Amino acid sequence: MTLYLNLAELLGTRIEQGLYRPGDRLPSVRSLSQEHGVSLSTVQQAYRHLEDMGLASPRPKSGYFVPLGRQMPALPQISRAAQRPVEVSQWDHVLELISSSPQHDMLQLGRGRPDISGPTLKPLLRNLSRQARRQDPDVLTYGGIRGDARLREQIARLMLDSGCQLEAEDLVVTTGCHEALSAAVRAICQPGDIVAVDSPSFHGVMQALKGFGMKALELPTDPLTGINLDALEMALEQWPIKAIQLTPNCNNPLGYIMPDANKRALVALAQRFDVAIIEDDVYADLAYSYPRPRSIKSFDEDGRVLFCSSFSKTLAPGLRVGWIAPGRYLEQVVHMKYLGTGSTAQLPQLAIAEYLKDGHYEPHLRRMRAQYLRSRDLMVDWVSRYFPAGTRVSRPQGSFMLWVEMPQGFDSQKLNRALLPRKIQIAPGSIFSAAGKYRNCIRLNYAEPPSDVIEAAVKQIGATIAELIEEADLQHTQALGQWR
């Protein structure tokens, strides 16, 4: 990401978190230049970007101020602690979301898919074509169960940015992050075991636990900092938890980045209670701030953290190439890999390895981070403008997912059904909970470049929400009248 966008994101986050309040004077151009070691023109570009976002307003000879009328929607409420582990439900609703076939006239705002239309993916497409034209028999073989060594070497280099110093032999290539997470769970847990999870949480992990006959214990999760460590400690004291699974960086669906101090404390808790940590890091390369956030794995001293990721969110989901750094559980994970897919397709592995080796990955990430940051700001603005008053919205610090919370009692499943005839799909919040909580929430995807079509869809979603709330209020009033 360019320097001015990085600085703008830092200032914007401080404004959104209330460190600078409406009417407050923002730091001077000269002081920011000195503090961050950038040029005056870079700071001025950052302020112009904040001005375009409605976060800063210039005053002649006085500097920049937070606009008096600036009001950000409230953050989603912190989830409540679960009373006990539960069996995972919601499979029917997850199946409904993932079974929808791509339709050119359907705007799918519920799926976790990146934008794949950018020019920075063209070298990857050329690599795929070139690998196929070479007619190399190796492309048609199973390949090694741990994955192609050239790709694992490139991934090990990538993981240096997350604070991890690993070798190619420490990694196993998987068929997407989903297989990495499933293999990690199966390597550690048995049917009936309890896994502690952040809440809301990725529905894929929830359904893996369901399929393996395990239970989930949902932890209270702050929309800015992640799981409540005090609640986790109490849960570890009370229940025989076998593993902790969470997405600490650019979380799905809340978008937060867990502070490093919390990550370090989490590892200390896991050591104290001797439990494993399954870290889903699939979105972390899309963090808006620089440097990229550290992984929990980077604080791991005894191999108890199983680090899972893939190229599905940063490059393209159809590649189906992910990886896992399983630490002390390497042999068990390789066994689970064998029981799952056996091996991962060779062609996309070789194409990605070449793409990484030739230096195309970082320019692509810079482009996508900048695009997603602009899209996030517009999506938040549209939701604030078109959704009913009182709507709560997350503050994603990376990736392309927005979590939106409506009043208690609202039914997002009903909203999704009402939107489908209008060729719009959203992700109902209940699928991000083991017990079907968050029925009053939705997840929206803002990966695609902003357009009038997307704005019109968000406006339609807001209008439909208002209609459903009014309809529910009317039914409630009629029911009260009959009761009286």
The 8 nearest C-alpha neighbors of each residue, nearest first, counted from 0:
[[1, 365, 5, 369, 2, 4, 368, 366],
 [2, 0, 4, 3, 5, 365, 369, 6],
 [1, 3, 5, 4, 6, 0, 41, 37],
 [2, 4, 45, 6, 41, 5, 1, 44],
 [5, 3, 7, 6, 2, 1, 8, 45],
 [4, 6, 2, 8, 3, 7, 288, 9],
 [5, 7, 9, 3, 8, 4, 45, 2],
 [8, 6, 45, 4, 10, 9, 5, 11],
 [7, 9, 11, 5, 6, 10, 12, 4],
 [10, 8, 6, 12, 7, 11, 5, 13],
 [11, 9, 13, 7, 12, 8, 14, 6],
 [10, 12, 8, 14, 13, 9, 7, 15],
 [13, 11, 15, 9, 14, 10, 8, 16],
 [12, 14, 10, 16, 18, 11, 15, 17],
 [15, 13, 19, 11, 17, 12, 16, 18],
 [14, 16, 12, 17, 13, 11, 71, 18],
 [17, 15, 13, 14, 18, 12, 19, 11],
 [16, 18, 14, 19, 15, 20, 13, 12],
 [17, 19, 13, 14, 16, 20, 15, 12],
 [20, 18, 14, 17, 23, 13, 21, 65],
 [19, 21, 23, 17, 22, 18, 65, 14],
 [22, 20, 67, 65, 66, 23, 69, 19],
 [21, 23, 67, 65, 66, 64, 20, 24],
 [24, 22, 20, 64, 65, 21, 19, 25],
 [23, 25, 64, 63, 22, 65, 26, 62],
 [24, 26, 64, 63, 23, 27, 65, 19],
 [27, 25, 31, 30, 28, 24, 63, 62],
 [28, 26, 30, 29, 31, 62, 25, 63],
 [27, 29, 31, 30, 42, 32, 39, 26],
 [28, 30, 32, 27, 31, 33, 39, 42],
 [29, 31, 33, 27, 32, 28, 34, 26],
 [32, 30, 34, 28, 33, 29, 35, 27],
 [33, 31, 37, 29, 30, 36, 35, 34],
 [32, 34, 30, 36, 31, 35, 29, 37],
 [35, 33, 31, 32, 36, 30, 37, 29],
 [36, 34, 32, 37, 33, 31, 6, 30],
 [37, 35, 33, 32, 34, 38, 31, 39],
 [38, 36, 32, 35, 41, 39, 33, 42],
 [37, 39, 41, 40, 32, 42, 36, 33],
 [40, 38, 42, 41, 32, 43, 28, 29],
 [39, 41, 43, 38, 42, 44, 37, 45],
 [42, 40, 44, 3, 38, 39, 43, 45],
 [43, 41, 45, 39, 44, 40, 28, 46],
 [42, 44, 40, 46, 45, 41, 47, 39],
 [43, 45, 47, 41, 42, 46, 3, 40],
 [46, 44, 3, 7, 42, 48, 43, 47],
 [45, 47, 49, 43, 48, 44, 50, 42],
 [48, 46, 50, 44, 49, 45, 43, 51],
 [47, 49, 45, 51, 46, 50, 44, 52],
 [50, 48, 46, 52, 54, 55, 51, 47],
 [49, 51, 55, 47, 53, 52, 48, 54],
 [52, 50, 48, 49, 53, 47, 54, 55],
 [53, 51, 49, 50, 54, 48, 376, 55],
 [54, 52, 50, 51, 55, 49, 56, 69],
 [53, 55, 49, 52, 50, 65, 66, 11],
 [56, 54, 50, 65, 49, 64, 53, 66],
 [55, 57, 64, 63, 66, 50, 65, 58],
 [58, 56, 63, 62, 64, 59, 55, 61],
 [57, 59, 61, 62, 63, 60, 56, 64],
 [60, 58, 61, 57, 62, 63, 56, 64],
 [59, 61, 62, 58, 57, 63, 27, 64],
 [62, 60, 58, 59, 63, 57, 24, 64],
 [63, 61, 58, 57, 60, 27, 59, 64],
 [62, 64, 57, 56, 25, 24, 55, 58],
 [65, 63, 24, 56, 25, 55, 23, 22],
 [64, 66, 55, 21, 22, 23, 54, 56],
 [67, 65, 69, 68, 21, 56, 22, 64],
 [68, 66, 21, 22, 69, 65, 70, 20],
 [69, 67, 66, 70, 21, 65, 22, 53],
 [68, 70, 66, 67, 21, 71, 54, 65],
 [71, 69, 68, 72, 21, 67, 15, 66],
 [70, 72, 73, 69, 15, 383, 379, 392],
 [73, 71, 391, 392, 383, 74, 70, 390],
 [74, 72, 391, 392, 71, 75, 390, 389],
 [73, 75, 391, 392, 393, 76, 72, 222],
 [76, 74, 391, 392, 404, 393, 77, 73],
 [75, 77, 78, 74, 222, 221, 391, 404],
 [78, 76, 221, 220, 219, 79, 75, 222],
 [77, 79, 219, 220, 76, 80, 198, 221],
 [80, 78, 219, 81, 77, 218, 220, 217],
 [79, 81, 219, 218, 82, 78, 217, 230],
 [80, 82, 83, 217, 79, 216, 218, 84],
 [81, 83, 80, 84, 216, 217, 79, 85],
 [84, 82, 81, 85, 216, 217, 238, 215],
 [85, 83, 216, 215, 214, 193, 86, 82],
 [86, 84, 214, 215, 87, 83, 216, 434],
 [85, 87, 214, 215, 88, 209, 433, 213],
 [86, 88, 433, 209, 434, 85, 205, 214],
 [87, 89, 90, 433, 434, 86, 435, 209],
 [90, 88, 92, 91, 430, 435, 93, 87],
 [91, 89, 93, 92, 88, 94, 206, 430],
 [92, 90, 94, 93, 89, 95, 88, 96],
 [91, 93, 95, 94, 89, 90, 96, 430],
 [94, 92, 90, 96, 95, 91, 430, 97],
 [95, 93, 91, 97, 92, 96, 98, 90],
 [94, 96, 92, 93, 98, 97, 91, 99],
 [97, 95, 93, 94, 98, 99, 92, 426],
 [96, 98, 94, 99, 95, 93, 110, 100],
 [99, 97, 95, 96, 94, 100, 93, 101],
 [98, 100, 97, 96, 101, 95, 102, 94],
 [99, 101, 98, 102, 97, 96, 105, 103],
 [102, 100, 99, 103, 105, 107, 104, 106],
 [103, 101, 105, 104, 100, 106, 99, 107],
 [102, 104, 105, 101, 106, 422, 107, 100],
 [103, 105, 102, 422, 106, 423, 101, 107],
 [106, 104, 422, 102, 103, 423, 107, 424],
 [105, 107, 423, 422, 108, 424, 104, 103],
 [108, 106, 424, 109, 105, 423, 110, 425],
 [107, 109, 444, 425, 443, 424, 110, 106],
 [110, 108, 425, 426, 443, 107, 424, 444],
 [109, 111, 112, 108, 107, 444, 426, 96],
 [112, 110, 109, 444, 113, 400, 312, 399],
 [111, 113, 110, 312, 114, 316, 446, 444],
 [114, 112, 446, 312, 115, 111, 315, 313],
 [113, 115, 447, 446, 116, 112, 117, 448],
 [116, 114, 117, 113, 315, 314, 120, 447],
 [115, 117, 114, 118, 120, 447, 119, 113],
 [118, 116, 119, 115, 120, 114, 121, 367],
 [117, 119, 120, 121, 116, 122, 363, 115],
 [118, 120, 363, 117, 121, 122, 362, 359],
 [121, 119, 123, 118, 122, 117, 124, 363],
 [120, 122, 124, 123, 118, 119, 125, 117],
 [123, 121, 125, 124, 120, 126, 354, 119],
 [124, 122, 126, 120, 121, 125, 354, 127],
 [125, 123, 121, 127, 126, 122, 128, 120],
 [124, 126, 122, 128, 123, 127, 129, 121],
 [127, 125, 123, 129, 350, 124, 128, 130],
 [128, 126, 124, 130, 350, 125, 129, 123],
 [127, 129, 125, 131, 126, 130, 132, 124],
 [130, 128, 126, 132, 131, 127, 125, 133],
 [129, 131, 127, 133, 128, 132, 126, 346],
 [130, 132, 128, 129, 133, 134, 127, 346],
 [133, 131, 129, 134, 130, 128, 135, 127],
 [132, 134, 135, 130, 131, 129, 128, 136],
 [135, 133, 132, 131, 136, 130, 138, 137],
 [134, 136, 133, 137, 138, 130, 131, 139],
 [137, 135, 138, 139, 134, 140, 133, 131],
 [138, 136, 140, 135, 139, 142, 345, 141],
 [139, 137, 345, 136, 346, 140, 135, 130],
 [140, 138, 137, 136, 141, 345, 135, 346],
 [141, 139, 137, 142, 138, 136, 345, 344],
 [140, 142, 342, 143, 139, 344, 345, 343],
 [143, 141, 140, 345, 144, 146, 342, 147],
 [142, 144, 146, 145, 147, 141, 342, 343],
 [143, 145, 342, 146, 341, 142, 337, 333],
 [146, 144, 171, 143, 172, 147, 333, 170],
 [147, 145, 172, 143, 144, 171, 148, 142],
 [146, 148, 150, 149, 151, 143, 348, 142],
 [149, 147, 151, 150, 152, 146, 167, 145],
 [150, 148, 152, 151, 147, 352, 153, 349],
 [149, 151, 352, 153, 152, 148, 147, 154],
 [152, 150, 167, 154, 148, 153, 149, 155],
 [151, 153, 167, 155, 149, 150, 154, 148],
 [152, 154, 150, 156, 151, 155, 157, 352],
 [155, 153, 157, 151, 156, 152, 150, 158],
 [154, 156, 152, 158, 157, 153, 165, 166],
 [157, 155, 153, 154, 158, 159, 152, 160],
 [158, 156, 154, 159, 155, 160, 153, 161],
 [157, 159, 155, 161, 160, 156, 163, 154],
 [158, 160, 163, 162, 161, 157, 156, 164],
 [161, 159, 158, 162, 157, 291, 163, 293],
 [160, 162, 293, 158, 294, 159, 163, 292],
 [161, 163, 297, 159, 160, 293, 294, 164],
 [164, 162, 297, 159, 158, 161, 165, 296],
 [163, 165, 159, 162, 166, 158, 155, 297],
 [166, 164, 155, 163, 169, 167, 158, 159],
 [165, 167, 168, 169, 155, 164, 152, 170],
 [166, 168, 152, 151, 169, 170, 155, 148],
 [167, 169, 166, 170, 151, 171, 165, 148],
 [168, 170, 166, 167, 324, 165, 171, 326],
 [171, 169, 324, 168, 167, 323, 151, 172],
 [170, 172, 145, 323, 322, 146, 173, 324],
 [173, 171, 322, 146, 145, 321, 323, 170],
 [174, 172, 321, 322, 175, 179, 320, 343],
 [175, 173, 320, 319, 343, 321, 178, 176],
 [174, 176, 321, 319, 320, 177, 173, 309],
 [177, 175, 179, 321, 309, 308, 178, 307],
 [176, 178, 180, 175, 179, 181, 203, 174],
 [177, 179, 181, 176, 180, 174, 175, 182],
 [178, 180, 176, 182, 177, 181, 323, 307],
 [181, 179, 183, 177, 178, 182, 176, 184],
 [180, 182, 178, 184, 183, 179, 177, 207],
 [181, 183, 185, 179, 335, 180, 184, 332],
 [184, 182, 180, 186, 181, 185, 179, 332],
 [185, 183, 181, 186, 182, 187, 188, 180],
 [184, 186, 182, 188, 187, 183, 181, 335],
 [187, 185, 331, 183, 332, 184, 182, 188],
 [188, 186, 185, 184, 183, 189, 241, 242],
 [189, 187, 185, 184, 192, 186, 241, 190],
 [188, 190, 192, 191, 185, 187, 213, 211],
 [191, 189, 212, 213, 192, 211, 188, 214],
 [190, 192, 213, 212, 189, 214, 193, 188],
 [193, 191, 213, 190, 189, 188, 214, 241],
 [194, 192, 214, 240, 215, 241, 213, 195],
 [193, 195, 242, 215, 243, 240, 241, 216],
 [196, 194, 216, 243, 215, 217, 244, 242],
 [197, 195, 244, 217, 245, 243, 218, 216],
 [196, 198, 218, 200, 245, 217, 226, 199],
 [199, 197, 200, 217, 218, 220, 219, 196],
 [198, 200, 431, 432, 197, 252, 201, 220],
 [199, 201, 198, 431, 197, 202, 432, 251],
 [202, 200, 203, 431, 204, 251, 205, 252],
 [201, 203, 205, 431, 204, 430, 200, 206],
 [204, 202, 206, 205, 201, 207, 177, 93],
 [203, 205, 207, 206, 202, 201, 208, 180],
 [206, 204, 202, 208, 203, 207, 433, 87],
 [205, 207, 209, 203, 208, 204, 210, 202],
 [208, 206, 204, 210, 209, 205, 211, 181],
 [209, 207, 213, 211, 205, 206, 210, 212],
 [208, 210, 206, 87, 212, 207, 211, 213],
 [209, 211, 207, 208, 212, 206, 213, 205],
 [210, 212, 208, 209, 213, 190, 207, 185],
 [213, 211, 190, 209, 210, 191, 208, 214],
 [214, 212, 191, 208, 190, 192, 211, 209],
 [215, 213, 86, 193, 85, 84, 192, 194],
 [216, 214, 194, 84, 85, 193, 195, 217],
 [215, 217, 84, 195, 196, 194, 83, 218],
 [216, 218, 196, 198, 81, 197, 195, 215],
 [217, 219, 197, 80, 198, 196, 220, 226],
 [220, 218, 78, 80, 79, 227, 226, 198],
 [221, 219, 226, 225, 77, 78, 198, 227],
 [220, 222, 225, 77, 224, 223, 226, 219],
 [223, 221, 253, 224, 255, 225, 220, 393],
 [224, 222, 255, 221, 225, 256, 394, 257],
 [225, 223, 257, 221, 255, 222, 256, 258],
 [226, 224, 221, 220, 257, 223, 222, 227],
 [225, 227, 220, 219, 197, 228, 221, 218],
 [226, 228, 230, 229, 219, 220, 231, 225],
 [227, 229, 231, 230, 226, 232, 265, 261],
 [230, 228, 232, 231, 227, 233, 234, 226],
 [229, 231, 233, 228, 227, 232, 234, 218],
 [230, 232, 228, 234, 229, 233, 235, 227],
 [233, 231, 235, 229, 234, 230, 228, 236],
 [234, 232, 236, 230, 231, 235, 237, 229],
 [233, 235, 231, 237, 236, 232, 238, 230],
 [234, 236, 232, 233, 237, 238, 231, 240],
 [237, 235, 233, 234, 238, 232, 239, 272],
 [236, 238, 234, 235, 233, 239, 232, 240],
 [237, 239, 235, 240, 234, 236, 193, 84],
 [240, 238, 241, 235, 193, 237, 192, 236],
 [239, 241, 193, 238, 194, 242, 235, 195],
 [242, 240, 274, 193, 194, 239, 188, 192],
 [243, 241, 275, 194, 274, 276, 240, 195],
 [244, 242, 195, 276, 194, 196, 277, 275],
 [245, 243, 277, 196, 276, 278, 195, 242],
 [244, 246, 197, 278, 196, 247, 279, 277],
 [245, 247, 279, 250, 248, 278, 280, 251],
 [246, 248, 257, 250, 256, 245, 249, 225],
 [249, 247, 256, 283, 250, 246, 257, 280],
 [250, 248, 254, 397, 255, 256, 283, 282],
 [249, 251, 254, 246, 248, 255, 253, 252],
 [252, 250, 253, 254, 201, 249, 200, 246],
 [251, 253, 250, 254, 402, 400, 401, 442],
 [254, 252, 251, 250, 402, 255, 222, 393],
 [253, 255, 395, 250, 249, 396, 252, 251],
 [256, 254, 223, 249, 250, 396, 395, 253],
 [257, 255, 248, 249, 247, 224, 258, 396],
 [256, 258, 224, 247, 225, 248, 255, 259],
 [259, 257, 261, 260, 256, 224, 262, 225],
 [258, 260, 262, 261, 263, 257, 293, 295],
 [261, 259, 263, 258, 262, 264, 257, 265],
 [262, 260, 264, 258, 259, 263, 265, 257],
 [263, 261, 259, 265, 264, 260, 295, 266],
 [262, 264, 260, 266, 261, 265, 298, 259],
 [265, 263, 261, 267, 266, 262, 260, 268],
 [266, 264, 262, 268, 267, 263, 261, 269],
 [265, 267, 269, 263, 268, 264, 270, 262],
 [266, 268, 264, 270, 265, 269, 271, 263],
 [269, 267, 271, 265, 270, 266, 272, 264],
 [268, 270, 266, 274, 272, 267, 273, 271],
 [271, 269, 273, 267, 268, 272, 266, 274],
 [270, 272, 268, 269, 273, 267, 274, 266],
 [271, 273, 269, 270, 274, 268, 235, 236],
 [274, 272, 270, 269, 271, 275, 268, 303],
 [275, 273, 269, 242, 241, 272, 270, 276],
 [274, 276, 242, 303, 304, 243, 269, 277],
 [275, 277, 304, 243, 242, 244, 278, 305],
 [278, 276, 244, 305, 304, 243, 306, 279],
 [277, 279, 306, 245, 307, 246, 305, 280],
 [278, 280, 246, 307, 281, 308, 245, 306],
 [281, 279, 308, 283, 282, 307, 278, 246],
 [280, 282, 308, 309, 279, 283, 312, 307],
 [283, 281, 285, 280, 284, 249, 398, 312],
 [282, 284, 248, 285, 280, 286, 249, 281],
 [285, 283, 286, 282, 291, 313, 364, 281],
 [284, 286, 398, 283, 397, 368, 282, 287],
 [287, 285, 397, 283, 288, 284, 396, 291],
 [286, 288, 397, 368, 396, 285, 372, 289],
 [289, 287, 286, 5, 290, 291, 8, 9],
 [290, 288, 291, 5, 287, 286, 0, 292],
 [289, 291, 288, 292, 160, 286, 293, 161],
 [290, 292, 289, 286, 284, 293, 160, 161],
 [293, 291, 290, 161, 294, 248, 283, 286],
 [294, 292, 161, 162, 291, 297, 295, 259],
 [293, 295, 296, 161, 297, 292, 162, 280],
 [294, 296, 297, 298, 262, 293, 299, 278],
 [295, 297, 299, 294, 298, 304, 306, 163],
 [296, 298, 163, 162, 295, 294, 299, 293],
 [299, 297, 296, 295, 263, 300, 266, 294],
 [300, 298, 296, 297, 301, 302, 304, 266],
 [301, 299, 302, 298, 303, 297, 296, 266],
 [300, 302, 303, 299, 327, 326, 304, 270],
 [301, 303, 326, 327, 304, 300, 299, 325],
 [302, 304, 275, 301, 326, 276, 327, 305],
 [305, 303, 276, 302, 296, 275, 277, 306],
 [306, 304, 325, 277, 324, 278, 326, 276],
 [305, 307, 278, 324, 323, 304, 325, 277],
 [308, 306, 323, 279, 179, 278, 280, 322],
 [307, 309, 281, 176, 280, 322, 321, 279],
 [321, 310, 308, 176, 311, 175, 281, 322],
 [309, 311, 313, 314, 312, 321, 320, 315],
 [312, 310, 316, 315, 309, 314, 313, 319],
 [313, 311, 113, 310, 314, 315, 316, 282],
 [312, 314, 310, 311, 315, 113, 364, 285],
 [315, 313, 310, 311, 312, 316, 115, 120],
 [316, 314, 311, 317, 318, 312, 115, 313],
 [317, 315, 311, 318, 319, 312, 112, 314],
 [316, 318, 319, 315, 311, 320, 314, 175],
 [317, 319, 316, 320, 315, 347, 311, 310],
 [320, 318, 175, 174, 317, 316, 311, 321],
 [321, 319, 175, 174, 318, 309, 173, 310],
 [309, 322, 320, 175, 173, 176, 308, 174],
 [321, 323, 172, 173, 171, 308, 309, 307],
 [322, 324, 307, 171, 306, 179, 170, 325],
 [323, 325, 170, 306, 305, 326, 169, 171],
 [326, 324, 305, 329, 328, 323, 306, 327],
 [325, 327, 302, 328, 329, 324, 305, 303],
 [326, 328, 302, 329, 325, 303, 301, 330],
 [327, 329, 325, 326, 331, 330, 332, 186],
 [330, 328, 325, 332, 331, 327, 326, 333],
 [331, 329, 333, 332, 328, 334, 327, 325],
 [332, 330, 334, 186, 328, 333, 329, 335],
 [333, 331, 335, 329, 334, 186, 330, 182],
 [332, 334, 336, 330, 335, 331, 329, 337],
 [333, 335, 337, 331, 332, 336, 330, 338],
 [336, 334, 332, 338, 182, 337, 333, 339],
 [337, 335, 333, 339, 334, 338, 341, 332],
 [336, 338, 341, 334, 335, 339, 340, 333],
 [339, 337, 335, 336, 341, 334, 340, 333],
 [338, 340, 336, 337, 341, 335, 178, 182],
 [341, 339, 342, 336, 337, 338, 343, 174],
 [342, 340, 337, 336, 339, 144, 338, 343],
 [341, 343, 144, 340, 141, 344, 142, 143],
 [342, 344, 174, 173, 345, 146, 340, 172],
 [345, 343, 346, 347, 342, 348, 141, 142],
 [344, 346, 348, 138, 347, 349, 343, 142],
 [345, 347, 138, 349, 348, 344, 350, 130],
 [348, 346, 350, 349, 345, 318, 351, 344],
 [349, 347, 345, 351, 346, 350, 352, 150],
 [350, 348, 352, 346, 347, 351, 345, 353],
 [349, 351, 347, 126, 353, 127, 352, 348],
 [352, 350, 354, 348, 353, 349, 347, 355],
 [353, 351, 150, 349, 355, 354, 350, 356],
 [352, 354, 356, 350, 351, 355, 357, 349],
 [355, 353, 351, 357, 352, 356, 359, 123],
 [354, 356, 352, 358, 353, 357, 360, 359],
 [355, 357, 353, 358, 354, 352, 153, 359],
 [358, 356, 354, 355, 359, 353, 360, 352],
 [359, 357, 355, 356, 360, 354, 361, 362],
 [360, 358, 354, 362, 357, 361, 355, 363],
 [361, 359, 363, 355, 362, 358, 364, 354],
 [360, 362, 364, 363, 359, 365, 358, 355],
 [363, 361, 365, 364, 360, 359, 366, 119],
 [362, 364, 119, 360, 366, 361, 365, 367],
 [365, 363, 361, 367, 366, 362, 368, 360],
 [366, 364, 0, 362, 368, 363, 367, 361],
 [365, 367, 363, 364, 369, 368, 370, 362],
 [366, 368, 370, 364, 369, 365, 371, 363],
 [369, 367, 371, 365, 370, 285, 366, 287],
 [368, 370, 372, 366, 367, 371, 365, 373],
 [369, 371, 367, 373, 368, 372, 374, 366],
 [372, 370, 374, 368, 373, 369, 399, 375],
 [371, 373, 375, 369, 374, 370, 368, 376],
 [374, 372, 370, 376, 371, 375, 369, 377],
 [373, 375, 371, 377, 372, 376, 449, 445],
 [376, 374, 378, 372, 377, 373, 371, 379],
 [377, 375, 379, 373, 374, 378, 380, 372],
 [376, 378, 380, 374, 375, 379, 381, 373],
 [377, 379, 381, 375, 380, 376, 374, 382],
 [380, 378, 382, 376, 377, 381, 383, 375],
 [379, 381, 377, 383, 378, 382, 384, 376],
 [380, 382, 384, 378, 383, 379, 385, 377],
 [381, 383, 379, 386, 385, 384, 380, 378],
 [384, 382, 380, 381, 385, 386, 379, 72],
 [383, 385, 381, 382, 386, 380, 387, 458],
 [384, 386, 461, 458, 382, 381, 383, 387],
 [385, 387, 461, 382, 383, 384, 388, 390],
 [388, 386, 390, 465, 389, 461, 385, 464],
 [389, 387, 390, 386, 383, 384, 385, 391],
 [388, 390, 391, 387, 405, 406, 72, 73],
 [389, 391, 405, 388, 404, 387, 392, 386],
 [392, 390, 73, 404, 75, 74, 72, 403],
 [391, 393, 403, 74, 75, 402, 72, 73],
 [392, 394, 402, 74, 253, 395, 75, 401],
 [395, 393, 396, 254, 392, 255, 223, 74],
 [396, 394, 254, 397, 255, 393, 253, 401],
 [397, 395, 254, 255, 249, 287, 286, 394],
 [396, 398, 286, 249, 287, 285, 395, 254],
 [397, 399, 285, 282, 249, 400, 286, 371],
 [398, 400, 446, 445, 444, 371, 397, 401],
 [401, 399, 444, 443, 252, 398, 445, 442],
 [400, 402, 443, 442, 393, 403, 444, 395],
 [403, 401, 442, 393, 253, 392, 252, 441],
 [404, 402, 392, 441, 440, 391, 442, 401],
 [403, 405, 440, 391, 390, 75, 439, 392],
 [404, 406, 390, 439, 440, 409, 407, 391],
 [407, 405, 409, 408, 439, 404, 390, 389],
 [408, 406, 409, 439, 405, 438, 404, 410],
 [407, 409, 406, 439, 410, 438, 405, 471],
 [408, 410, 439, 407, 406, 411, 405, 438],
 [411, 409, 413, 439, 412, 438, 408, 414],
 [412, 410, 414, 427, 413, 439, 438, 415],
 [413, 411, 415, 414, 410, 427, 416, 438],
 [412, 414, 416, 411, 410, 415, 417, 467],
 [413, 415, 411, 417, 412, 416, 418, 410],
 [416, 414, 418, 412, 417, 413, 425, 411],
 [415, 417, 413, 414, 419, 418, 412, 420],
 [416, 418, 414, 415, 419, 413, 420, 463],
 [417, 419, 415, 421, 423, 416, 420, 414],
 [418, 420, 422, 421, 423, 416, 417, 424],
 [421, 419, 422, 418, 417, 423, 416, 424],
 [420, 422, 418, 419, 423, 417, 105, 459],
 [423, 421, 105, 419, 420, 106, 104, 418],
 [424, 422, 106, 419, 418, 421, 105, 107],
 [423, 425, 107, 108, 109, 419, 415, 106],
 [424, 426, 109, 108, 415, 443, 427, 442],
 [425, 427, 109, 442, 441, 428, 443, 424],
 [428, 426, 441, 411, 429, 412, 425, 430],
 [427, 429, 440, 441, 437, 438, 430, 431],
 [428, 430, 435, 438, 437, 436, 431, 427],
 [431, 429, 432, 428, 89, 202, 93, 435],
 [432, 430, 202, 200, 199, 429, 201, 428],
 [433, 431, 435, 434, 430, 436, 199, 429],
 [432, 434, 87, 435, 88, 205, 215, 86],
 [433, 435, 432, 436, 88, 87, 85, 86],
 [434, 436, 429, 432, 433, 430, 89, 437],
 [435, 437, 429, 432, 438, 434, 428, 433],
 [438, 436, 429, 428, 439, 440, 435, 432],
 [437, 439, 429, 428, 440, 436, 410, 411],
 [438, 440, 409, 437, 405, 410, 411, 407],
 [441, 439, 404, 428, 437, 438, 403, 405],
 [440, 442, 428, 427, 403, 426, 402, 411],
 [441, 443, 402, 426, 401, 109, 403, 428],
 [444, 442, 401, 108, 109, 400, 425, 445],
 [443, 445, 108, 400, 446, 399, 109, 401],
 [446, 444, 399, 447, 374, 400, 375, 443],
 [447, 445, 399, 114, 113, 444, 371, 448],
 [446, 448, 114, 445, 449, 113, 374, 444],
 [447, 449, 450, 446, 374, 370, 445, 114],
 [450, 448, 374, 447, 453, 451, 377, 454],
 [449, 451, 452, 453, 454, 448, 447, 455],
 [450, 452, 454, 453, 455, 449, 456, 457],
 [453, 451, 455, 450, 454, 456, 449, 457],
 [452, 454, 456, 450, 455, 451, 457, 449],
 [453, 455, 451, 457, 456, 452, 458, 450],
 [456, 454, 458, 452, 453, 457, 451, 459],
 [457, 455, 459, 453, 458, 454, 460, 452],
 [458, 456, 460, 454, 459, 455, 461, 453],
 [457, 459, 455, 461, 385, 456, 460, 454],
 [460, 458, 456, 462, 457, 461, 463, 455],
 [461, 459, 457, 463, 458, 462, 464, 456],
 [460, 462, 386, 464, 458, 385, 459, 463],
 [461, 463, 459, 465, 464, 460, 458, 466],
 [464, 462, 466, 460, 465, 461, 459, 467],
 [465, 463, 461, 467, 462, 466, 460, 468],
 [464, 466, 462, 468, 463, 467, 469, 387],
 [467, 465, 463, 469, 464, 468, 470, 462],
 [466, 468, 470, 464, 469, 465, 471, 463],
 [469, 467, 471, 465, 470, 466, 472, 464],
 [470, 468, 472, 466, 467, 471, 465, 473],
 [469, 471, 467, 473, 468, 472, 466, 474],
 [470, 472, 468, 474, 473, 469, 467, 475],
 [473, 471, 475, 469, 470, 474, 468, 476],
 [474, 472, 476, 470, 475, 471, 469, 477],
 [473, 475, 477, 471, 476, 472, 478, 470],
 [476, 474, 472, 478, 473, 477, 471, 479],
 [477, 475, 473, 479, 478, 474, 472, 480],
 [478, 476, 480, 474, 479, 475, 473, 481],
 [477, 479, 475, 481, 480, 476, 474, 482],
 [480, 478, 482, 476, 477, 481, 483, 475],
 [481, 479, 477, 483, 478, 482, 476, 475],
 [480, 482, 478, 483, 479, 477, 476, 475],
 [483, 481, 479, 480, 478, 477, 476, 475],
 [482, 480, 481, 479, 478, 477, 476, 475]]
